[in-house]
Amino acid sequence: MAVSDRLTESLVIKLMEVMKTNPYACFFRSLRNIPQLDSYQIVLKSHTDNDQRVFNQPTASQIAALWVEGENSTNVYSRHIQIYTKEGHTHRIQYYYGCYDPLQYPLLFPLGETGWHPGIKRSEKINPKKTKRATRKQHTSATLSNFSSAQEMIDKEGQAIQECNNSKEYISMREYYAYKMQIRHQCTPNILNTGRLFQQFVVEMYVKIETQRLDFYRSRQQLIRREQLQRLMDSIIQGQSRGAQVGQKVILPASFIGGPRDMKRRYVDAMALVQKFGRPDIFITMTCNPAWSEIKETMLRTDEAHNRPDLLSRVFHGKVNILKEDLFKKHIFGEVAAYTYVVEFQKRGLPHIHMLIILQPKSKLYSTDSYDRIVAAEIPDEHENKYLFNMVQKHMMHGPCGTKNPKNICMQGSFMRRCRNSYPKKWASRTTHGNNTYPTYRRRDDGKKIIVRGQELDNRWVVPYNPYLLAKFNCHINVEICSTVKAVKYIYKYIYKGHDKIHFQVNNDSEPTTNNQQTQIDEITEYQSARWVCPVEAIWRIYRFSLSEMYPAVIHLQLHLENFQCITFNENEDLRDLLQNSFRKRTMLTEFFHMNATDPLAKHLKCTYKEFSEYFVWYPGKKYWAVRQQKDSIGRIVSASPTEGERYFLRLLLTHVKAPTSFDDLKTINGVHVATYR
């Protein structure tokens, strides 16, 4: 293993002195005392058959987590670290133990300060003099001296966990680490300024948070089951009256937020906005600039931006809010009817946002002249606007690629012969509508050129931009006009493609690395498809910043045949009592029928099921519809495939029939009752 030139002998001596005072050193052995440690390496793999928007190789130097996910809930991987006592015993330290952080990161917690653990109480008032302390004893260096052995300390950890519950009076793991990752100049040592070690710490703490969430579903919801009402009736007839005898277990959510199913749902929601308001007019992509003054002025002069993911995420989050204010309050492009955006991180080290905007009819963009008022794709005059010229040179010039740079990241195809973004573009004397693509923007051959990375580039290499936004935000901010429906579908699928993934292989350093080698580490097959989590994404989620937003909100309307609604119940419930409870049988759809039959306003409005949610709001806890005060949502009936037969035809009827009062009412045409919805 190569040794860094910055690792001096004096630094090593200082670190050894610090470790001598670490309170855990009295219990556990150091790595130098453990013989025959295996050494492994992770090799990132690339496959052209996979979607390169998701499985692309990382292009930035950063710490990241490879998170193996699976649909099979039986493969549960335990997250822990293994320690060795001086007596030769081994112990597993679970991620939720207070001693996990100081044992995993002794340089960040040299005095053995504990990390998050169950039982940290909230302060009733934000007053440093009257801060309410946790009732559980802290395992600091002072309390560690009270233990005579490592086993006693670990037993105490387990006892403390058993004594705590999940009451809201306790600090959650996410809240704790969000608190720890704040800028406090008076605190020393400051974990925010520990370079790549901070990147690793951020990523691992986020993985701990999500692991805890999954563990909750596994441990607390195994007793919860669900089943269709009709099948519950059949079960009672067959003599199965206990909840444990029927139903499907609800163990884990379908996927993480940002997973494939979640993104598919968001895609369908976004298309519902198109059905309601028409195709989007503007597509904006904005990328974080690590050289923003807000970032540079807060960092240490010797530090680098990628070592401060907290600054990158916080500043970018603030810039996104400013962009939203310009677009949705100041209406710089016109009044907005609807919008949606997602925040992505990919593997380039910087967060970026994809935003689609649908304008009000009076602000729609119909002509190429209106396109030119918003989007520019030419180099500005250096003498007329030196600042804008510099911004275009710095942020909005593509590549170069092609013959100027055949190895640029955008090159694809056999022997990397063409740019996937089709640069350089063709000359164009005026803007014209595209053929199922973006418009062909004006790119005149006016002789203006810019030197970028040692190459001379002209207007054909300019990425479309808006001069006002580029000058204001000082970052890469691509602005495009959505001129066709085909382009709209492509964009929606692009921004809702799901979280980043990577293929990787685990190899033993003592063995040769081959593509056919098959090695297993801790039950994980060596060749896996894994989620890629970078530090900026990790801390973005720890801070609970929004990953996506949609306006107006899309309400998902339940769809089921009569007596085929799903009911959730405990495994110890008596099914006969459950079936006699009419409240448990209520759904959005059954109460929609009830409102049309009894409510005067609903009778007057005569809404379809999809329109109904624009005037009424559903309260899931009390299971009833009430008049909506804010008209800021639209409805979408959940999808149904033609292969589902009656359920599919029921959805068609609910889409068109106004104010039905029952399932039978939907089957009645001109007073004639029919047997099916078909």
C-alpha positions in Angstrom: 0.0 0.0 0.0 1.4 3.4 -1.0 2.2 5.8 1.8 1.3 9.5 1.4 4.1 12.0 1.4 2.1 14.0 3.9 2.4 11.2 6.5 5.4 12.4 8.5 7.1 10.6 11.3 6.2 13.4 13.8 2.5 13.0 12.8 2.6 9.3 13.4 4.2 9.8 16.8 1.5 12.3 17.8 -1.3 10.0 16.7 0.2 7.1 18.7 0.3 9.4 21.8 -3.3 10.3 21.3 -4.3 6.6 21.0 -2.5 5.8 24.3 -5.0 8.0 26.2 -8.0 6.5 24.4 -10.2 4.9 27.2 -11.1 1.9 25.0 -7.4 1.0 24.6 -7.5 -0.6 28.0 -10.0 -3.2 26.8 -9.3 -3.9 23.1 -6.3 -5.0 21.0 -4.9 -2.9 18.2 -4.6 -4.2 14.6 -0.9 -4.7 15.0 -1.6 -7.5 17.6 -3.9 -9.4 15.3 -2.1 -11.7 12.9 -3.1 -12.9 9.5 -5.6 -10.2 8.6 -7.0 -10.8 5.1 -6.9 -7.8 2.7 -9.6 -7.2 0.2 -10.2 -4.7 -2.5 -13.4 -3.5 -4.2 -13.2 -3.2 -8.0 -15.8 -1.1 -9.8 -17.1 -2.7 -12.9 -18.7 -1.3 -16.1 -21.2 -2.9 -18.4 -22.4 -1.3 -21.6 -25.6 -3.3 -21.5 -26.8 -1.4 -18.4 -28.4 2.0 -18.3 -25.4 4.3 -18.2 -27.5 7.1 -16.6 -27.6 4.9 -13.5 -24.6 2.5 -13.8 -22.1 5.0 -15.1 -18.6 5.1 -13.6 -17.7 7.8 -11.0 -15.7 10.7 -12.4 -14.9 12.5 -9.1 -12.6 11.5 -6.3 -14.8 10.9 -3.3 -15.8 8.5 -0.5 -19.0 6.6 -1.2 -21.0 3.7 0.2 -21.9 0.6 -1.9 -25.3 -0.4 -0.5 -26.5 -3.8 -1.5 -30.3 -3.9 -1.7 -32.5 -6.8 -2.6 -36.2 -7.7 -3.0 -35.6 -10.9 -0.9 -36.2 -9.8 2.7 -34.7 -13.0 4.0 -31.2 -11.8 3.2 -30.7 -9.5 6.1 -27.2 -8.3 6.5 -26.1 -7.2 10.0 -24.3 -3.9 10.3 -21.6 -4.0 13.0 -17.9 -3.8 13.8 -16.0 -6.7 15.4 -13.5 -6.0 18.2 -11.0 -8.1 19.9 -10.3 -7.9 23.7 -6.8 -8.3 25.0 -7.9 -11.7 26.4 -8.5 -12.9 22.8 -12.4 -12.8 22.9 -14.3 -11.2 20.0 -17.4 -9.0 20.3 -19.8 -7.5 17.9 -20.6 -3.8 18.4 -23.9 -3.1 16.8 -24.4 0.2 14.9 -26.8 1.5 17.6 -24.4 1.1 20.5 -23.1 4.4 22.0 -19.5 3.1 21.7 -19.8 2.4 17.9 -18.6 5.8 16.8 -15.6 6.2 19.1 -14.5 2.6 18.2 -15.0 3.1 14.5 -13.5 6.7 14.4 -11.0 7.0 17.2 -9.4 10.0 15.5 -12.7 11.9 15.6 -13.5 10.9 19.2 -10.0 10.5 20.9 -11.5 10.7 24.4 -14.1 8.0 23.8 -17.0 10.4 23.5 -20.2 8.4 22.7 -22.2 8.7 19.5 -25.9 8.4 19.2 -27.6 5.8 21.5 -31.2 5.1 22.5 -32.3 7.2 25.5 -31.0 10.7 24.6 -33.9 13.0 25.8 -34.9 16.2 24.1 -34.5 19.5 25.9 -37.8 21.0 27.0 -36.4 24.5 26.4 -33.5 25.8 24.3 -31.6 27.2 27.2 -27.9 26.2 27.7 -28.2 26.8 31.5 -31.2 24.6 31.9 -30.6 21.9 29.3 -32.3 18.7 30.3 -29.7 15.9 30.2 -30.3 12.3 29.2 -31.3 10.0 32.0 -29.0 7.3 30.6 -25.3 7.6 31.7 -22.9 8.7 29.1 -20.1 6.2 28.3 -17.4 8.8 28.3 -13.8 8.2 29.6 -15.0 8.9 33.1 -17.7 6.1 33.1 -15.5 3.7 31.1 -13.2 3.5 34.2 -16.1 2.0 36.1 -16.1 -1.1 34.0 -13.8 -4.0 34.7 -14.1 -5.7 31.4 -15.3 -5.2 27.8 -18.1 -7.7 28.4 -19.5 -5.6 31.2 -19.4 -2.5 29.1 -21.2 -4.3 26.2 -23.8 -5.8 28.5 -24.5 -2.3 29.8 -25.1 -1.1 26.3 -27.7 -3.8 25.7 -29.4 -3.1 29.1 -29.7 0.6 28.3 -31.3 -0.2 24.9 -33.9 -2.5 26.5 -34.8 0.2 29.0 -35.6 2.8 26.3 -38.6 3.1 24.0 -39.3 5.0 20.8 -41.1 7.8 22.4 -40.9 11.2 20.8 -39.3 12.5 23.9 -36.0 10.9 22.7 -33.7 12.2 20.0 -33.7 10.2 16.9 -30.5 9.1 15.2 -31.1 11.4 12.2 -31.7 14.4 14.5 -28.6 13.6 16.5 -26.3 13.6 13.6 -27.9 16.6 11.9 -27.2 18.4 15.2 -23.6 17.2 15.3 -22.9 18.3 11.7 -23.6 22.0 12.3 -21.0 24.7 12.0 -19.8 25.7 15.5 -16.6 27.7 15.4 -16.1 27.5 19.1 -16.0 23.7 19.2 -12.6 21.9 19.0 -11.9 19.4 17.6 -14.3 20.1 14.7 -15.3 17.0 12.8 -16.3 19.1 9.8 -12.7 19.9 9.1 -11.3 16.4 9.1 -11.0 16.0 5.3 -11.8 12.7 3.7 -12.4 11.1 7.1 -15.5 13.5 7.4 -16.7 12.2 4.0 -16.5 8.6 5.3 -18.2 9.6 8.6 -21.1 11.3 6.9 -21.7 8.4 4.5 -21.6 5.8 7.3 -23.9 7.7 9.6 -26.5 8.0 6.9 -26.3 4.2 6.2 -26.8 3.7 10.0 -29.9 5.9 9.9 -31.4 4.0 7.0 -30.4 0.6 8.5 -32.3 1.6 11.7 -35.4 2.5 9.6 -35.3 -0.9 7.9 -34.7 -2.7 11.2 -37.8 -1.0 12.5 -39.9 -2.4 9.7 -38.5 -5.9 10.2 -38.9 -6.0 13.9 -42.1 -4.0 14.5 -44.3 -4.8 11.5 -43.9 -8.5 11.2 -47.1 -8.8 13.2 -49.1 -6.5 10.9 -50.9 -8.2 8.0 -53.3 -7.1 5.2 -55.8 -8.9 3.1 -58.8 -8.1 0.8 -62.1 -7.9 2.5 -63.7 -10.6 0.3 -60.8 -13.0 1.2 -61.3 -12.4 4.9 -65.0 -13.4 4.5 -63.9 -16.6 2.7 -61.4 -17.3 5.5 -64.1 -17.1 8.2 -66.3 -19.5 6.2 -63.3 -21.9 6.1 -62.9 -21.7 9.9 -59.9 -19.4 10.0 -60.9 -16.7 12.5 -57.5 -15.5 13.8 -55.5 -12.8 12.1 -52.3 -14.9 12.2 -53.9 -17.5 10.0 -54.4 -15.3 6.9 -53.1 -12.3 5.1 -49.8 -11.1 3.8 -47.1 -9.9 6.1 -46.1 -6.3 5.7 -42.4 -6.4 6.6 -40.6 -3.7 4.6 -41.6 -0.8 2.4 -41.4 -1.4 -1.3 -38.1 0.4 -1.7 -36.1 3.3 -0.3 -37.2 6.8 -1.2 -35.6 7.4 -4.7 -35.9 3.7 -5.5 -37.2 2.3 -8.8 -40.8 1.9 -7.6 -40.9 5.3 -5.9 -39.5 7.0 -9.0 -42.0 5.2 -11.3 -44.8 6.6 -9.1 -43.4 10.1 -9.3 -43.1 9.7 -13.1 -46.8 8.8 -13.3 -47.7 11.7 -11.0 -45.7 14.1 -13.3 -47.6 12.8 -16.3 -50.8 13.5 -14.5 -49.7 17.2 -14.3 -49.3 17.1 -18.1 -52.8 15.7 -18.6 -54.2 18.5 -16.4 -52.1 21.5 -17.5 -50.5 20.5 -20.8 -46.9 19.8 -21.7 -44.0 21.5 -19.9 -42.6 24.6 -21.4 -39.2 24.9 -19.8 -36.6 22.4 -18.6 -33.8 23.7 -16.3 -30.7 21.9 -15.0 -28.7 23.7 -12.3 -25.4 22.2 -10.9 -23.7 23.2 -7.6 -20.6 25.4 -8.0 -17.9 24.5 -5.4 -16.3 27.9 -6.0 -19.3 29.8 -4.7 -18.2 32.5 -2.3 -20.5 31.2 0.4 -18.6 27.9 0.3 -15.0 29.3 -0.1 -15.4 31.9 2.7 -16.6 29.3 5.2 -13.9 26.7 4.4 -10.4 26.5 5.8 -7.9 27.9 3.3 -6.1 24.6 3.2 -9.3 22.5 2.7 -11.0 21.4 -0.5 -14.7 21.8 -1.3 -15.4 18.0 -1.8 -14.2 17.5 1.8 -17.1 19.7 3.0 -20.3 18.0 1.8 -22.2 19.9 4.5 -21.3 23.2 2.9 -22.0 21.9 -0.7 -25.5 20.7 0.3 -26.5 23.7 2.5 -25.4 26.3 0.0 -26.9 24.5 -3.0 -30.2 24.0 -1.0 -30.2 27.8 -0.5 -29.6 28.5 -4.1 -32.4 26.2 -5.2 -34.8 28.1 -2.9 -33.6 31.4 -4.5 -34.2 29.9 -8.0 -37.7 28.8 -6.9 -38.5 32.3 -5.7 -37.4 33.8 -9.0 -39.5 31.4 -11.0 -42.6 31.0 -8.9 -42.9 34.3 -7.1 -41.2 36.8 -9.3 -42.4 35.0 -12.4 -39.3 35.9 -14.5 -40.5 33.5 -17.3 -44.2 34.2 -16.7 -46.9 32.8 -14.4 -46.4 29.1 -13.5 -49.3 26.6 -13.5 -47.3 23.6 -12.3 -43.8 22.4 -11.8 -41.8 19.4 -10.7 -38.2 18.9 -9.8 -35.8 16.3 -8.5 -32.3 16.7 -6.9 -29.7 14.3 -8.1 -26.1 13.6 -7.0 -24.8 11.0 -9.5 -21.1 10.2 -9.3 -19.6 13.5 -10.2 -19.2 14.8 -6.7 -21.7 17.7 -7.0 -25.5 17.9 -6.6 -27.7 19.2 -9.3 -31.4 19.8 -9.9 -33.7 18.9 -12.9 -36.8 21.1 -13.1 -39.8 21.1 -15.4 -42.1 24.1 -15.6 -45.6 24.3 -17.1 -46.6 27.9 -17.7 -50.1 29.4 -17.5 -51.9 29.7 -20.8 -51.3 33.5 -21.0 -47.5 32.9 -20.5 -47.1 30.0 -22.9 -44.2 30.0 -25.4 -45.5 29.4 -28.9 -43.1 31.2 -31.3 -39.4 30.9 -31.8 -39.1 34.6 -30.9 -40.4 33.8 -27.5 -37.8 31.1 -27.2 -35.0 33.6 -28.0 -36.2 35.9 -25.2 -35.5 33.1 -22.7 -32.8 30.9 -24.1 -29.4 31.9 -25.6 -26.9 29.5 -27.3 -24.2 32.0 -28.4 -21.1 33.5 -26.9 -21.9 37.0 -25.7 -19.9 40.0 -26.8 -16.8 40.3 -24.6 -16.7 44.1 -24.8 -20.4 44.6 -24.2 -20.8 42.3 -21.2 -17.4 41.0 -19.9 -19.0 39.4 -16.8 -21.5 37.3 -18.8 -18.7 36.4 -21.3 -16.7 35.0 -18.4 -19.7 33.1 -17.0 -20.3 31.4 -20.4 -16.6 30.6 -20.7 -16.5 29.1 -17.2 -19.8 27.2 -17.1 -21.6 26.9 -20.4 -19.1 25.5 -22.9 -19.4 21.8 -23.7 -16.4 19.6 -23.7 -14.4 19.9 -25.8 -14.9 16.4 -27.2 -14.7 14.7 -30.6 -11.4 15.1 -32.4 -10.4 17.8 -29.9 -10.7 15.4 -27.0 -11.6 11.8 -28.0 -11.5 10.7 -24.3 -14.1 13.1 -23.0 -16.7 11.6 -20.8 -19.5 12.3 -23.3 -17.9 10.2 -26.1 -19.7 6.9 -26.8 -20.2 4.2 -29.4 -17.6 2.1 -31.2 -14.2 3.5 -30.4 -15.8 6.5 -28.8 -16.5 8.2 -32.2 -19.4 10.5 -31.3 -20.7 12.8 -28.6 -23.9 11.5 -26.9 -25.1 15.2 -26.6 -24.4 15.7 -30.4 -21.8 18.4 -30.0 -20.6 20.4 -31.9 -24.1 21.5 -33.0 -24.8 22.8 -36.5 -24.7 26.5 -37.4 -28.2 28.1 -37.4 -29.0 31.7 -38.5 -32.3 31.6 -36.5 -34.1 29.4 -34.0 -36.5 26.8 -35.4 -38.8 24.2 -34.0 -37.1 20.8 -33.6 -38.4 17.5 -35.0 -39.5 15.6 -31.9 -36.6 17.2 -30.0 -35.5 20.4 -28.5 -35.7 23.5 -30.8 -32.7 24.2 -33.0 -31.4 27.3 -31.3 -29.8 30.2 -33.1 -26.0 29.7 -33.4 -24.6 32.2 -35.9 -21.2 31.9 -37.5 -20.2 35.4 -36.2 -16.5 34.7 -35.6 -16.7 34.8 -31.7 -14.5 32.2 -30.0 -13.5 31.1 -26.5 -10.5 29.2 -25.3 -11.6 26.3 -23.1 -9.2 23.8 -21.7 -6.6 24.7 -24.3 -9.0 24.4 -27.3 -10.6 27.2 -29.4 -14.5 26.8 -29.3 -17.2 28.7 -31.1 -21.0 29.1 -30.8 -21.5 25.4 -31.8 -20.2 24.3 -28.4 -22.4 26.6 -26.3 -24.8 24.8 -23.9 -28.2 26.7 -24.0 -28.6 29.1 -21.1 -30.6 32.1 -19.8 -28.4 35.2 -19.4 -30.2 36.4 -16.3 -30.0 33.1 -14.4 -26.4 32.4 -15.4 -25.2 35.9 -14.3 -27.1 35.6 -11.0 -26.2 32.1 -10.0 -22.6 31.8 -11.3 -22.9 28.0 -12.1 -23.8 25.6 -14.8 -27.5 26.3 -15.4 -28.9 24.8 -18.6 -32.2 26.2 -19.8 -34.1 24.4 -22.6 -37.5 24.8 -24.3 -39.7 21.7 -24.3 -41.2 21.9 -27.8 -42.7 18.4 -28.4 -44.5 15.8 -26.4 -41.9 13.2 -27.3 -39.2 15.4 -25.8 -41.4 15.7 -22.7 -41.7 12.0 -22.2 -37.9 11.6 -22.5 -37.2 14.3 -20.0 -39.7 12.9 -17.4 -38.1 9.4 -17.8 -34.7 10.9 -17.5 -35.3 12.8 -14.3 -37.2 9.9 -12.7 -34.7 7.2 -13.6 -33.9 6.4 -9.9 -30.9 6.5 -7.7 -27.3 5.8 -8.8 -26.0 2.3 -8.9 -22.7 0.6 -9.6 -21.5 -2.9 -10.3 -18.6 -4.0 -8.1 -16.4 -7.0 -7.4 -14.7 -8.0 -4.2 -11.2 -9.5 -4.6 -8.7 -10.9 -2.1 -5.4 -9.0 -2.6 -3.5 -12.2 -2.3 -5.2 -13.7 -5.3 -5.1 -12.5 -8.9 -8.0 -10.4 -10.1 -9.9 -12.0 -13.0 -13.3 -11.5 -14.5 -14.2 -15.1 -13.8 -13.2 -15.1 -10.1 -16.0 -16.0 -7.7 -15.4 -15.1 -4.1 -18.0 -14.5 -1.4 -17.7 -12.1 1.5 -20.2 -12.3 4.4 -22.8 -13.9 2.2 -22.7 -11.1 -0.4 -21.9 -12.5 -3.8 -18.7 -10.9 -5.2 -20.5 -9.5 -8.2 -23.4 -7.3 -7.1 -25.5 -4.5 -8.3 -25.4 -1.9 -5.5 -26.7 1.5 -4.7 -24.0 4.3 -4.7 -24.3 6.8 -1.9 -22.0 9.8 -2.0 -21.3 12.2 1.0 -23.4 15.1 -0.4 -26.4 12.8 -0.9 -25.9 11.4 2.6 -25.8 14.7 4.4 -28.6 16.1 2.2 -30.8 13.2 3.5 -29.5 13.7 7.1 -30.5 17.3 7.0 -33.9 16.1 5.5 -33.7 18.5 2.6 -36.3 17.8 -0.1 -35.2 15.4 -2.8 -38.1 16.3 -5.0 -41.1 18.6 -5.2 -44.3 18.8 -7.2 -46.9 21.5 -7.5 -49.8 21.1 -7.4 -49.7 18.0 -5.2 -51.1 14.8 -6.8 -53.5 12.8 -4.7 -53.4 9.0 -5.2 -57.0 7.8 -5.3 -57.6 4.2 -4.2 -59.1 1.8 -6.7 -60.7 -1.6 -5.8 -63.7 -3.7 -6.7 -66.6 -4.0 -4.3 -65.5 -5.8 -1.1 -62.0 -6.1 -2.5 -60.4 -3.3 -0.5 -57.3 -4.2 1.5 -57.6 -4.1 5.3 -54.7 -4.0 7.7 -55.0 -5.9 10.9 -52.9 -7.3 13.8 -52.2 -11.0 13.8 -54.0 -11.4 17.1 -57.3 -9.8 16.0 -60.5 -11.8 15.7 -61.6 -11.6 12.0 -65.3 -11.8 13.0 -65.0 -8.6 15.0 -63.1 -7.1 12.2 -65.8 -7.7 9.6 -68.4 -6.2 11.9 -66.5 -3.0 12.1 -67.9 -0.8 9.2 -65.3 1.9 9.9 -62.4 -0.4 9.0 -64.0 -1.1 5.6 -64.1 2.6 4.6 -61.9 3.7 1.7 -61.5 6.8 -0.4 -63.7 5.2 -3.1 -66.5 4.0 -0.8 -66.6 7.4 0.9 -66.6 9.1 -2.5 -69.8 7.2 -3.3 -71.2 8.1 0.2 -70.5 11.9 -0.4 -72.2 11.9 -3.8 -75.3 10.3 -2.2 -75.5 12.5 1.0 -73.4 15.7 0.7 -75.2 18.8 -0.8 -72.0 20.3 -2.2 -70.9 17.0 -3.8 -74.3 16.7 -5.4 -74.0 20.2 -6.8 -70.5 19.8 -8.1 -71.1 16.5 -9.9 -67.4 15.5 -10.0 -65.7 12.5 -11.5 -63.6 10.6 -9.0 -60.4 12.3 -10.3 -61.9 15.8 -10.0 -63.4 15.2 -6.6 -60.0 15.6 -4.7 -59.7 19.1 -6.1 -62.6 20.2 -3.9 -62.4 17.8 -1.0 -59.5 16.5 1.2 -59.2 13.0 2.5 -58.4 12.4 6.2 -56.9 8.9 6.4 -57.1 8.6 10.2 -60.8 9.4 10.4 -61.5 8.1 6.9 -63.8 10.8 5.6 -63.8 13.6 3.0 -64.1 17.2 4.0 -64.3 20.4 2.0 -60.8 21.5 0.8 -59.8 25.1 1.8 -56.8 25.4 -0.5 -57.3 24.4 -4.1 -53.8 23.2 -4.7 -54.0 19.6 -5.7 -55.2 17.3 -8.4 -56.3 13.6 -8.3 -54.9 10.5 -10.0 -56.6 7.2 -9.9 -54.0 4.5 -9.2 -53.1 2.5 -12.3 -54.8 -0.6 -13.5 -53.7 -2.9 -16.4 -56.1 -4.2 -19.1 -55.1 -7.7 -17.9 -56.9 -7.0 -14.6 -60.3 -7.1 -16.3 -63.1 -5.7 -14.2 -60.8 -3.5 -12.1 -59.5 -1.9 -15.3 -63.0 -1.2 -16.6 -64.0 0.2 -13.2 -61.2 2.7 -13.5 -62.4 3.7 -17.0 -65.9 4.3 -15.7 -64.6 6.3 -12.6 -62.6 8.5 -15.0 -65.7 9.6 -17.0 -68.9 9.0 -14.9 -69.9 12.0 -12.8 -71.1 11.7 -9.2 -71.7 7.9 -9.0 -73.3 6.9 -5.7 -72.3 3.2 -5.5 -70.7 0.3 -7.4 -74.1 -0.7 -8.6 -74.8 2.8 -9.8 -71.8 2.5 -12.1 -73.3 -0.7 -13.6 -76.7 1.1 -14.2 -77.2 2.7 -17.7 -80.5 4.4 -18.4 -82.2 2.5 -15.6 -80.9 -0.9 -16.9 -78.6 -2.8 -14.5 -75.8 -4.8 -16.1 -73.7 -7.5 -14.5 -70.2 -6.2 -15.3 -68.3 -2.9 -15.7 -67.2 -4.0 -19.2 
